[in-house]
Amino acid sequence: MSDLSDLLKAPGAAIEADEDFDAINALYMERGWSDGLPIVPPTAARVEKMLAYCDRPWNESIAKIAPRYGEATPLRLAANAVMAGCRPEYFPLFMLAIEAMCEEPFNLYGIQATTHLCAPLVIVNGPVAVELGINSGHNAFGPGTQSNATIGRAIRLALVNIGGAIPGAGDMSTFGAPSKFSYCVAENEADSPWEPLHVERGFAKDTTTVTVIGAECPHNVNDHESLSAEGILTTIAGTMATTGNNDVYYDALPLVVMGPEHAKTVAQGGFSKADAKRFLQEHATLPMNRFSKENIERRFRGTLKARYGESPLDTPIPVVQRAEDIIIAVIGGAGKHSAFIPTFGATRAVTRALRTGEGQLAKSVKDFRR
């Protein structure tokens, strides 16, 4: 591991700037290095504190961030984490999320460059989520928790500054979305009646993971009246069944977020998570004639001809092709709400695990070394 002062001597590795907070922010805004909000100046001292939680060579790439395919080195990532307001102990999870979303199945290039309004959603599972206080309960998708807000914001800054997702250039989203500022939560494992998301995806319960999903913002499912598993799942399926979401056209992995109250009612009705997925896949359908004529001709009779080319117009079109492709996570606090989160469609969720010892609050950098 090199000394930081040596790394900063490389051409373009550092800039001389006025120490005044307003002056530094004006410079960063002018150069497009911000998300529009004020940043914490990434001084050498602050960056070095961040890198104390990294045992990798600070100038070696851990991933290439599309669409520019910029080299995501720990040094560059640390600067963005400082800018976002991250505490140093958040840094290993931030790096892990960047690695996960740069895996090929996630299709970061498509998510970054599309006209769609998706953004990478990070769901954290495992003990470090608790140690870092990542919000999984009330207002988990909203403001108020430093870890959620700043880890998510650091990801966005890295996508812009390293990946080149500049609005109107690398990022061509027609509308954008609030989730492009920050989109990071933990699963509410303590209040879930089922196995956690990361266990379902093949990891041990005491392993810390991040799961990244190319997602829209949450679409609320309000059901205060249903008292049965079938009732709640019917309402969720009805919310999923829309003609305008991307998932209906792809072999996609959309996300159903169940509030703990809804999840417990469904589980008490005898439904496993797999049972709930099968119910949703079977009931989240709408007849082909609900789509526009042009979509029927160009999509179902064209792109999806092998599947629907000769099908009558009343053929039920499922939002999800296979039950196992529905992702279910329990997130949120009290209240009889769930949420449907459609995705970019042409993307697969990726889950990666934190290395043993990495990111724990009681550890120092010497404990992380292999």
VOVEX-931687 format. One record per residue (C-alpha): residue in three letters; z, x, y; residue number from 1. Coordinates in pm, 1 decimal. Layout:
# residues N
r=ala pz=Z px=X py=Y k=NUM
...
END
This chain:
# residues 370
r=met pz=0.0 px=0.0 py=0.0 k=1
r=ser pz=-109.6 px=153.6 py=329.7 k=2
r=asp pz=98.5 px=179.7 py=641.4 k=3
r=leu pz=14.4 px=-103.6 py=880.9 k=4
r=ser pz=-35.3 px=131.5 py=1175.1 k=5
r=asp pz=-306.3 px=314.0 py=977.7 k=6
r=leu pz=-483.3 px=-10.2 py=888.0 k=7
r=leu pz=-481.6 px=-124.9 py=1249.3 k=8
r=lys pz=-669.7 px=188.3 py=1355.2 k=9
r=ala pz=-982.5 px=68.6 py=1175.1 k=10
r=pro pz=-1258.9 px=-62.7 py=1405.8 k=11
r=gly pz=-1206.2 px=-430.9 py=1483.7 k=12
r=ala pz=-872.2 px=-446.8 py=1303.5 k=13
r=ala pz=-672.7 px=-500.6 py=1622.0 k=14
r=ile pz=-727.9 px=-580.1 py=1988.8 k=15
r=glu pz=-537.4 px=-477.7 py=2298.6 k=16
r=ala pz=-419.2 px=-785.9 py=2488.0 k=17
r=asp pz=-184.8 px=-886.8 py=2763.4 k=18
r=glu pz=157.4 px=-965.1 py=2616.7 k=19
r=asp pz=184.1 px=-1281.4 py=2825.9 k=20
r=phe pz=188.5 px=-1588.4 py=2597.1 k=21
r=asp pz=-47.0 px=-1791.5 py=2815.5 k=22
r=ala pz=-290.5 px=-1501.5 py=2853.9 k=23
r=ile pz=-306.3 px=-1438.3 py=2479.7 k=24
r=asn pz=-361.5 px=-1806.8 py=2410.0 k=25
r=ala pz=-634.0 px=-1827.2 py=2672.0 k=26
r=leu pz=-807.7 px=-1530.5 py=2507.1 k=27
r=tyr pz=-785.0 px=-1684.3 py=2159.8 k=28
r=met pz=-910.7 px=-2021.7 py=2282.4 k=29
r=glu pz=-1202.5 px=-1853.8 py=2459.4 k=30
r=arg pz=-1304.1 px=-1666.7 py=2145.2 k=31
r=gly pz=-1269.3 px=-1971.5 py=1918.3 k=32
r=trp pz=-984.1 px=-1824.0 py=1714.8 k=33
r=ser pz=-764.2 px=-2131.8 py=1735.3 k=34
r=asp pz=-755.2 px=-2490.7 py=1614.0 k=35
r=gly pz=-711.9 px=-2612.3 py=1970.8 k=36
r=leu pz=-332.6 px=-2585.2 py=1964.2 k=37
r=pro pz=-132.2 px=-2292.8 py=2104.4 k=38
r=ile pz=-84.9 px=-2007.6 py=1858.0 k=39
r=val pz=194.7 px=-1759.9 py=1797.0 k=40
r=pro pz=57.2 px=-1419.5 py=1908.4 k=41
r=pro pz=-3.9 px=-1213.7 py=1589.7 k=42
r=thr pz=154.6 px=-890.7 py=1706.3 k=43
r=ala pz=175.9 px=-594.2 py=1471.3 k=44
r=ala pz=550.6 px=-648.9 py=1431.4 k=45
r=arg pz=510.6 px=-1015.3 py=1334.8 k=46
r=val pz=224.9 px=-940.1 py=1095.5 k=47
r=glu pz=425.6 px=-667.0 py=927.0 k=48
r=lys pz=716.3 px=-908.1 py=868.4 k=49
r=met pz=471.2 px=-1147.6 py=703.7 k=50
r=leu pz=329.4 px=-872.4 py=484.1 k=51
r=ala pz=678.0 px=-790.8 py=356.5 k=52
r=tyr pz=619.6 px=-1082.2 py=118.8 k=53
r=cys pz=299.2 px=-932.1 py=-21.0 k=54
r=asp pz=286.4 px=-669.3 py=-296.1 k=55
r=arg pz=-90.8 px=-630.4 py=-294.0 k=56
r=pro pz=-293.5 px=-370.7 py=-102.0 k=57
r=trp pz=-304.1 px=-515.8 py=247.2 k=58
r=asn pz=-668.0 px=-429.0 py=316.6 k=59
r=glu pz=-821.8 px=-535.8 py=-16.1 k=60
r=ser pz=-993.3 px=-873.5 py=-46.6 k=61
r=ile pz=-823.0 px=-1142.5 py=-257.3 k=62
r=ala pz=-1103.4 px=-1396.7 py=-201.3 k=63
r=lys pz=-1420.2 px=-1464.2 py=-2.5 k=64
r=ile pz=-1398.1 px=-1772.1 py=218.5 k=65
r=ala pz=-1712.7 px=-1983.9 py=255.3 k=66
r=pro pz=-1936.7 px=-2057.5 py=438.0 k=67
r=arg pz=-1934.1 px=-1712.9 py=600.5 k=68
r=tyr pz=-1784.4 px=-1558.8 py=285.1 k=69
r=gly pz=-1549.7 px=-1352.5 py=495.4 k=70
r=glu pz=-1316.7 px=-1117.5 py=311.5 k=71
r=ala pz=-968.5 px=-1269.5 py=294.0 k=72
r=thr pz=-745.3 px=-963.3 py=291.6 k=73
r=pro pz=-365.8 px=-997.6 py=307.7 k=74
r=leu pz=-378.6 px=-836.1 py=652.3 k=75
r=arg pz=-621.2 px=-1097.3 py=787.8 k=76
r=leu pz=-436.2 px=-1380.6 py=618.5 k=77
r=ala pz=-104.2 px=-1257.3 py=756.8 k=78
r=ala pz=-242.5 px=-1268.3 py=1110.0 k=79
r=asn pz=-348.6 px=-1630.7 py=1060.9 k=80
r=ala pz=-13.7 px=-1719.5 py=905.5 k=81
r=val pz=166.2 px=-1576.3 py=1209.0 k=82
r=met pz=-64.4 px=-1768.2 py=1441.6 k=83
r=ala pz=17.7 px=-2090.2 py=1255.5 k=84
r=gly pz=393.7 px=-2041.6 py=1291.1 k=85
r=cys pz=464.0 px=-1966.5 py=922.7 k=86
r=arg pz=788.3 px=-1807.1 py=815.7 k=87
r=pro pz=725.0 px=-1489.9 py=610.1 k=88
r=glu pz=856.8 px=-1647.4 py=290.6 k=89
r=tyr pz=572.2 px=-1902.4 py=303.7 k=90
r=phe pz=310.7 px=-1628.5 py=276.2 k=91
r=pro pz=274.5 px=-1606.8 py=-107.3 k=92
r=leu pz=203.9 px=-1982.4 py=-134.0 k=93
r=phe pz=-47.6 px=-1961.0 py=148.6 k=94
r=met pz=-233.1 px=-1676.8 py=-24.1 k=95
r=leu pz=-223.6 px=-1864.9 py=-355.0 k=96
r=ala pz=-377.9 px=-2173.9 py=-194.5 k=97
r=ile pz=-657.8 px=-1964.3 py=-43.3 k=98
r=glu pz=-730.5 px=-1808.9 py=-383.0 k=99
r=ala pz=-736.3 px=-2150.6 py=-550.7 k=100
r=met pz=-978.4 px=-2307.4 py=-304.4 k=101
r=cys pz=-1214.3 px=-2009.5 py=-332.9 k=102
r=glu pz=-1263.1 px=-2070.8 py=-706.0 k=103
r=glu pz=-1615.6 px=-2189.9 py=-781.0 k=104
r=pro pz=-1529.8 px=-2537.4 py=-921.0 k=105
r=phe pz=-1361.9 px=-2633.0 py=-593.0 k=106
r=asn pz=-1692.6 px=-2589.6 py=-404.3 k=107
r=leu pz=-1538.7 px=-2468.5 py=-79.1 k=108
r=tyr pz=-1884.0 px=-2409.1 py=69.3 k=109
r=gly pz=-1969.3 px=-2776.5 py=30.5 k=110
r=ile pz=-1630.9 px=-2890.9 py=160.3 k=111
r=gln pz=-1649.3 px=-2661.3 py=462.1 k=112
r=ala pz=-2010.3 px=-2730.5 py=560.3 k=113
r=thr pz=-2050.4 px=-3101.0 py=478.8 k=114
r=thr pz=-2088.7 px=-3386.6 py=726.5 k=115
r=his pz=-1815.6 px=-3562.3 py=525.6 k=116
r=leu pz=-1462.8 px=-3567.8 py=672.9 k=117
r=cys pz=-1284.6 px=-3401.4 py=380.6 k=118
r=ala pz=-1037.9 px=-3113.8 py=400.5 k=119
r=pro pz=-855.7 px=-2906.4 py=138.8 k=120
r=leu pz=-534.4 px=-3085.1 py=41.6 k=121
r=val pz=-262.9 px=-2864.7 py=-111.5 k=122
r=ile pz=-3.5 px=-3018.4 py=-345.5 k=123
r=val pz=282.0 px=-2783.8 py=-435.3 k=124
r=asn pz=484.5 px=-2823.2 py=-754.7 k=125
r=gly pz=774.8 px=-2632.8 py=-900.2 k=126
r=pro pz=1095.3 px=-2462.2 py=-785.3 k=127
r=val pz=956.2 px=-2275.6 py=-483.8 k=128
r=ala pz=853.0 px=-2607.1 py=-330.5 k=129
r=val pz=1222.1 px=-2697.6 py=-326.0 k=130
r=glu pz=1332.6 px=-2351.6 py=-208.9 k=131
r=leu pz=1094.7 px=-2364.0 py=86.0 k=132
r=gly pz=1183.4 px=-2722.2 py=173.2 k=133
r=ile pz=827.0 px=-2850.5 py=141.7 k=134
r=asn pz=846.4 px=-3220.9 py=213.8 k=135
r=ser pz=766.6 px=-3450.5 py=-78.1 k=136
r=gly pz=943.7 px=-3761.6 py=49.0 k=137
r=his pz=939.6 px=-3972.0 py=363.7 k=138
r=asn pz=651.8 px=-3874.1 py=594.7 k=139
r=ala pz=532.2 px=-3601.2 py=356.6 k=140
r=phe pz=178.0 px=-3622.8 py=492.6 k=141
r=gly pz=302.4 px=-3638.5 py=851.7 k=142
r=pro pz=477.3 px=-3416.7 py=1105.4 k=143
r=gly pz=831.7 px=-3287.3 py=1112.2 k=144
r=thr pz=857.1 px=-3021.5 py=837.7 k=145
r=gln pz=782.2 px=-2659.4 py=925.5 k=146
r=ser pz=669.3 px=-2552.2 py=579.3 k=147
r=asn pz=421.3 px=-2838.5 py=533.1 k=148
r=ala pz=287.9 px=-2812.2 py=886.8 k=149
r=thr pz=250.2 px=-2436.6 py=911.9 k=150
r=ile pz=123.4 px=-2358.2 py=561.2 k=151
r=gly pz=-140.3 px=-2627.9 py=606.8 k=152
r=arg pz=-223.7 px=-2500.8 py=954.5 k=153
r=ala pz=-251.8 px=-2140.2 py=834.5 k=154
r=ile pz=-507.8 px=-2255.9 py=577.4 k=155
r=arg pz=-714.4 px=-2423.1 py=849.2 k=156
r=leu pz=-699.6 px=-2117.8 py=1075.1 k=157
r=ala pz=-811.6 px=-1894.5 py=787.1 k=158
r=leu pz=-1096.8 px=-2134.2 py=705.3 k=159
r=val pz=-1210.8 px=-2108.0 py=1066.5 k=160
r=asn pz=-1141.6 px=-1744.5 py=1149.1 k=161
r=ile pz=-1230.5 px=-1584.3 py=815.2 k=162
r=gly pz=-1454.3 px=-1850.2 py=659.8 k=163
r=gly pz=-1646.8 px=-1942.6 py=973.4 k=164
r=ala pz=-1579.2 px=-2318.4 py=959.6 k=165
r=ile pz=-1638.2 px=-2353.7 py=1331.6 k=166
r=pro pz=-1685.2 px=-2716.5 py=1440.5 k=167
r=gly pz=-2052.8 px=-2784.1 py=1499.2 k=168
r=ala pz=-2156.5 px=-2459.9 py=1330.9 k=169
r=gly pz=-1999.5 px=-2375.5 py=991.7 k=170
r=asp pz=-1813.9 px=-2708.9 py=986.7 k=171
r=met pz=-2062.6 px=-2992.8 py=1032.2 k=172
r=ser pz=-1825.4 px=-3286.2 py=975.5 k=173
r=thr pz=-1954.1 px=-3594.9 py=1156.1 k=174
r=phe pz=-1607.5 px=-3710.2 py=1259.0 k=175
r=gly pz=-1358.5 px=-3451.6 py=1142.4 k=176
r=ala pz=-1011.5 px=-3577.5 py=1051.1 k=177
r=pro pz=-645.9 px=-3516.4 py=1140.7 k=178
r=ser pz=-611.7 px=-3355.5 py=797.2 k=179
r=lys pz=-822.4 px=-3065.3 py=924.2 k=180
r=phe pz=-521.7 px=-2950.2 py=1125.8 k=181
r=ser pz=-281.8 px=-2937.3 py=829.5 k=182
r=tyr pz=-281.3 px=-3095.3 py=483.1 k=183
r=cys pz=0.2 px=-2967.3 py=261.1 k=184
r=val pz=268.2 px=-3158.6 py=66.6 k=185
r=ala pz=487.1 px=-3124.1 py=-240.3 k=186
r=glu pz=507.9 px=-3369.1 py=-528.1 k=187
r=asn pz=830.5 px=-3571.3 py=-540.4 k=188
r=glu pz=920.9 px=-3458.4 py=-890.3 k=189
r=ala pz=1283.5 px=-3571.7 py=-861.6 k=190
r=asp pz=1183.9 px=-3936.0 py=-808.8 k=191
r=ser pz=888.2 px=-3943.8 py=-1045.3 k=192
r=pro pz=920.4 px=-4126.8 py=-1379.4 k=193
r=trp pz=648.8 px=-3908.7 py=-1531.8 k=194
r=glu pz=581.8 px=-3542.8 py=-1593.8 k=195
r=pro pz=486.1 px=-3353.1 py=-1277.8 k=196
r=leu pz=124.9 px=-3289.5 py=-1186.1 k=197
r=his pz=136.6 px=-2919.1 py=-1274.5 k=198
r=val pz=288.3 px=-2988.0 py=-1619.1 k=199
r=glu pz=11.7 px=-3239.4 py=-1685.7 k=200
r=arg pz=-237.4 px=-2967.6 py=-1588.7 k=201
r=gly pz=-95.5 px=-2721.1 py=-1842.2 k=202
r=phe pz=181.1 px=-2528.9 py=-1665.4 k=203
r=ala pz=550.8 px=-2498.0 py=-1743.5 k=204
r=lys pz=788.0 px=-2714.9 py=-1541.1 k=205
r=asp pz=966.2 px=-2410.4 py=-1396.0 k=206
r=thr pz=638.4 px=-2258.0 py=-1276.5 k=207
r=thr pz=541.8 px=-2296.0 py=-912.0 k=208
r=thr pz=182.3 px=-2403.6 py=-858.1 k=209
r=val pz=-56.9 px=-2520.3 py=-592.8 k=210
r=thr pz=-325.0 px=-2779.6 py=-665.9 k=211
r=val pz=-609.3 px=-2796.3 py=-416.1 k=212
r=ile pz=-822.6 px=-3109.0 py=-375.3 k=213
r=gly pz=-1119.4 px=-3160.4 py=-141.5 k=214
r=ala pz=-980.8 px=-3483.1 py=-0.1 k=215
r=glu pz=-1009.6 px=-3752.2 py=261.8 k=216
r=cys pz=-700.8 px=-3875.4 py=443.2 k=217
r=pro pz=-475.1 px=-4119.4 py=251.9 k=218
r=his pz=-585.9 px=-4485.4 py=237.7 k=219
r=asn pz=-271.0 px=-4696.8 py=226.1 k=220
r=val pz=-207.5 px=-4944.5 py=-57.3 k=221
r=asn pz=40.3 px=-5208.9 py=55.2 k=222
r=asp pz=190.4 px=-5414.7 py=-225.2 k=223
r=his pz=533.9 px=-5561.8 py=-155.5 k=224
r=glu pz=481.5 px=-5867.2 py=-374.9 k=225
r=ser pz=385.1 px=-5740.4 py=-721.3 k=226
r=leu pz=675.9 px=-5708.6 py=-961.9 k=227
r=ser pz=478.6 px=-5587.2 py=-1262.0 k=228
r=ala pz=292.1 px=-5272.5 py=-1355.5 k=229
r=glu pz=-29.7 px=-5470.9 py=-1391.8 k=230
r=gly pz=13.8 px=-5624.5 py=-1047.9 k=231
r=ile pz=62.5 px=-5294.5 py=-866.2 k=232
r=leu pz=-219.5 px=-5124.6 py=-1055.7 k=233
r=thr pz=-452.6 px=-5417.2 py=-981.7 k=234
r=thr pz=-384.9 px=-5374.7 py=-609.6 k=235
r=ile pz=-444.7 px=-5000.4 py=-625.8 k=236
r=ala pz=-767.1 px=-5053.5 py=-822.3 k=237
r=gly pz=-887.1 px=-5300.4 py=-560.5 k=238
r=thr pz=-828.9 px=-5042.7 py=-286.2 k=239
r=met pz=-1019.4 px=-4780.8 py=-483.6 k=240
r=ala pz=-1323.8 px=-5005.0 py=-532.0 k=241
r=thr pz=-1531.3 px=-4947.5 py=-219.5 k=242
r=thr pz=-1902.5 px=-4885.8 py=-171.7 k=243
r=gly pz=-1867.8 px=-4607.4 py=84.1 k=244
r=asn pz=-1656.5 px=-4342.8 py=-87.6 k=245
r=asn pz=-1821.3 px=-4031.3 py=-229.7 k=246
r=asp pz=-1649.9 px=-4051.4 py=-568.5 k=247
r=val pz=-1856.3 px=-4346.5 py=-688.6 k=248
r=tyr pz=-2168.9 px=-4126.2 py=-683.5 k=249
r=tyr pz=-2024.7 px=-3818.5 py=-857.8 k=250
r=asp pz=-1823.9 px=-3718.4 py=-1164.4 k=251
r=ala pz=-1532.3 px=-3681.2 py=-927.0 k=252
r=leu pz=-1153.5 px=-3641.8 py=-943.9 k=253
r=pro pz=-1005.0 px=-3879.2 py=-685.2 k=254
r=leu pz=-632.3 px=-3882.1 py=-619.0 k=255
r=val pz=-395.7 px=-4176.5 py=-648.8 k=256
r=val pz=-65.4 px=-4112.4 py=-472.9 k=257
r=met pz=207.1 px=-4345.7 py=-596.2 k=258
r=gly pz=517.6 px=-4398.7 py=-391.0 k=259
r=pro pz=830.2 px=-4361.0 py=-606.7 k=260
r=glu pz=904.4 px=-4735.9 py=-601.9 k=261
r=his pz=557.1 px=-4830.4 py=-723.7 k=262
r=ala pz=561.6 px=-4549.5 py=-982.2 k=263
r=lys pz=895.5 px=-4662.5 py=-1124.7 k=264
r=thr pz=778.4 px=-5023.2 py=-1152.4 k=265
r=val pz=463.7 px=-4910.6 py=-1333.9 k=266
r=ala pz=662.0 px=-4685.6 py=-1569.2 k=267
r=gln pz=923.3 px=-4954.6 py=-1636.2 k=268
r=gly pz=635.3 px=-5180.1 py=-1736.6 k=269
r=gly pz=570.0 px=-4945.3 py=-2027.3 k=270
r=phe pz=282.6 px=-4751.6 py=-1869.6 k=271
r=ser pz=253.7 px=-4378.4 py=-1919.0 k=272
r=lys pz=53.1 px=-4188.0 py=-1661.2 k=273
r=ala pz=-241.7 px=-4188.1 py=-1903.7 k=274
r=asp pz=-206.7 px=-4567.4 py=-1944.0 k=275
r=ala pz=-211.4 px=-4612.5 py=-1567.7 k=276
r=lys pz=-526.0 px=-4401.9 py=-1540.5 k=277
r=arg pz=-703.1 px=-4608.8 py=-1804.9 k=278
r=phe pz=-609.8 px=-4931.4 py=-1628.3 k=279
r=leu pz=-734.1 px=-4800.9 py=-1293.4 k=280
r=gln pz=-1060.0 px=-4669.8 py=-1438.2 k=281
r=glu pz=-1130.8 px=-5002.4 py=-1607.2 k=282
r=his pz=-1042.9 px=-5217.2 py=-1304.8 k=283
r=ala pz=-1161.2 px=-5006.8 py=-1009.8 k=284
r=thr pz=-1517.8 px=-5136.6 py=-1032.3 k=285
r=leu pz=-1755.8 px=-5338.8 py=-823.6 k=286
r=pro pz=-2091.9 px=-5495.1 py=-911.8 k=287
r=met pz=-2403.6 px=-5301.0 py=-827.8 k=288
r=asn pz=-2521.6 px=-5582.5 py=-601.3 k=289
r=arg pz=-2235.7 px=-5501.0 py=-362.2 k=290
r=phe pz=-2426.3 px=-5188.3 py=-261.7 k=291
r=ser pz=-2714.0 px=-5187.4 py=-16.0 k=292
r=lys pz=-3068.6 px=-5225.2 py=-150.7 k=293
r=glu pz=-3147.6 px=-4871.6 py=-42.3 k=294
r=asn pz=-2845.7 px=-4729.7 py=-225.2 k=295
r=ile pz=-2940.2 px=-4923.1 py=-537.3 k=296
r=glu pz=-3297.6 px=-4792.9 py=-525.6 k=297
r=arg pz=-3227.9 px=-4434.6 py=-422.2 k=298
r=arg pz=-2895.2 px=-4371.8 py=-595.2 k=299
r=phe pz=-2858.6 px=-4594.7 py=-898.1 k=300
r=arg pz=-3228.9 px=-4631.2 py=-979.3 k=301
r=gly pz=-3304.2 px=-4278.8 py=-859.7 k=302
r=thr pz=-3038.0 px=-4004.6 py=-872.3 k=303
r=leu pz=-2837.8 px=-4190.0 py=-1139.5 k=304
r=lys pz=-3139.8 px=-4331.4 py=-1320.3 k=305
r=ala pz=-3027.7 px=-4208.2 py=-1663.0 k=306
r=arg pz=-2708.0 px=-4408.8 py=-1626.0 k=307
r=tyr pz=-2816.8 px=-4718.1 py=-1431.6 k=308
r=gly pz=-3197.1 px=-4717.0 py=-1418.3 k=309
r=glu pz=-3245.4 px=-5038.4 py=-1619.0 k=310
r=ser pz=-2907.6 px=-5201.1 py=-1552.0 k=311
r=pro pz=-2890.3 px=-5556.6 py=-1409.5 k=312
r=leu pz=-2758.4 px=-5601.4 py=-1056.8 k=313
r=asp pz=-2429.0 px=-5745.2 py=-1173.8 k=314
r=thr pz=-2348.1 px=-5429.2 py=-1371.8 k=315
r=pro pz=-1993.8 px=-5311.0 py=-1287.1 k=316
r=ile pz=-1998.6 px=-4970.4 py=-1119.9 k=317
r=pro pz=-1677.9 px=-4771.2 py=-1180.5 k=318
r=val pz=-1536.3 px=-4561.2 py=-900.3 k=319
r=val pz=-1437.0 px=-4301.6 py=-1162.9 k=320
r=gln pz=-1644.4 px=-4233.6 py=-1472.5 k=321
r=arg pz=-1357.3 px=-4120.0 py=-1697.2 k=322
r=ala pz=-992.4 px=-4222.9 py=-1689.7 k=323
r=glu pz=-877.8 px=-3862.8 py=-1729.9 k=324
r=asp pz=-1057.8 px=-3772.8 py=-1405.8 k=325
r=ile pz=-810.1 px=-3973.3 py=-1198.2 k=326
r=ile pz=-533.1 px=-3754.8 py=-1058.0 k=327
r=ile pz=-195.7 px=-3925.0 py=-1013.4 k=328
r=ala pz=84.2 px=-3767.4 py=-808.9 k=329
r=val pz=413.9 px=-3921.6 py=-700.5 k=330
r=ile pz=477.0 px=-3847.5 py=-332.7 k=331
r=gly pz=673.3 px=-4017.7 py=-56.7 k=332
r=gly pz=1002.8 px=-4192.4 py=7.7 k=333
r=ala pz=1131.8 px=-4546.4 py=-23.7 k=334
r=gly pz=888.0 px=-4829.5 py=38.6 k=335
r=lys pz=645.9 px=-5030.4 py=-171.4 k=336
r=his pz=336.9 px=-4831.5 py=-82.9 k=337
r=ser pz=90.7 px=-4610.6 py=-263.1 k=338
r=ala pz=-227.5 px=-4444.2 py=-139.1 k=339
r=phe pz=-579.6 px=-4380.7 py=-257.2 k=340
r=ile pz=-729.0 px=-4047.3 py=-152.2 k=341
r=pro pz=-1103.9 px=-4028.3 py=-213.5 k=342
r=thr pz=-1259.3 px=-3684.8 py=-234.2 k=343
r=phe pz=-1576.5 px=-3504.2 py=-133.9 k=344
r=gly pz=-1701.1 px=-3596.1 py=-480.1 k=345
r=ala pz=-1887.2 px=-3273.7 py=-557.7 k=346
r=thr pz=-1564.1 px=-3083.4 py=-612.0 k=347
r=arg pz=-1309.6 px=-3022.9 py=-886.7 k=348
r=ala pz=-938.0 px=-2984.9 py=-828.6 k=349
r=val pz=-803.3 px=-2636.1 py=-898.0 k=350
r=thr pz=-443.8 px=-2547.5 py=-991.3 k=351
r=arg pz=-307.9 px=-2193.3 py=-972.4 k=352
r=ala pz=36.7 px=-2056.9 py=-1050.1 k=353
r=leu pz=254.1 px=-1827.4 py=-845.6 k=354
r=arg pz=333.0 px=-1502.7 py=-1022.2 k=355
r=thr pz=686.3 px=-1465.1 py=-1156.6 k=356
r=gly pz=923.7 px=-1365.6 py=-878.3 k=357
r=glu pz=666.1 px=-1401.5 py=-602.7 k=358
r=gly pz=767.8 px=-1616.7 py=-308.5 k=359
r=gln pz=1132.3 px=-1667.1 py=-400.0 k=360
r=leu pz=1357.0 px=-1664.0 py=-95.8 k=361
r=ala pz=1607.3 px=-1418.8 py=-243.6 k=362
r=lys pz=1342.6 px=-1160.9 py=-326.4 k=363
r=ser pz=1213.4 px=-873.2 py=-117.4 k=364
r=val pz=878.4 px=-702.6 py=-143.7 k=365
r=lys pz=1008.3 px=-429.4 py=-378.7 k=366
r=asp pz=1100.2 px=-700.1 py=-631.5 k=367
r=phe pz=743.4 px=-829.5 py=-638.4 k=368
r=arg pz=579.6 px=-500.1 py=-733.5 k=369
r=arg pz=440.2 px=-464.3 py=-1084.4 k=370
END
